[in-house]
Amino acid sequence: MSDTAATPIFRVHFHDGTSVDISAANSLIAERDARKGRPGSFVKKIKLVREEKRDA
C-alpha cells in the first residue's frame, strides 16, 4: 500500500435513526469515535462510504 492512500470514510448508524460520517483507519475505530460523540447511544450498523457526496 502507498502512503498517499486516503483514509476511508465510514457511516455509523444509530438505533435512533441518526448517522454520522467518520474518517478512520477501520470500522472499529470509527465506531469508537462515533460513540465518544454520542455517549449512551447504540450503534445499529457501520457502512463504508464508497464515494463522497457531491454538492448539487
Sequence and secondary structure as in RCSB ss.txt:
>XXXX:A:sequence
MSDTAATPIFRVHFHDGTSVDISAANSLIAERDARKGRPGSFVKKIKLVREEKRDA
>XXXX:A:secstr
  TT    EEEEEETTS EEEEE SSHHHHHHHHHHHSTT  EEEEEE  S     
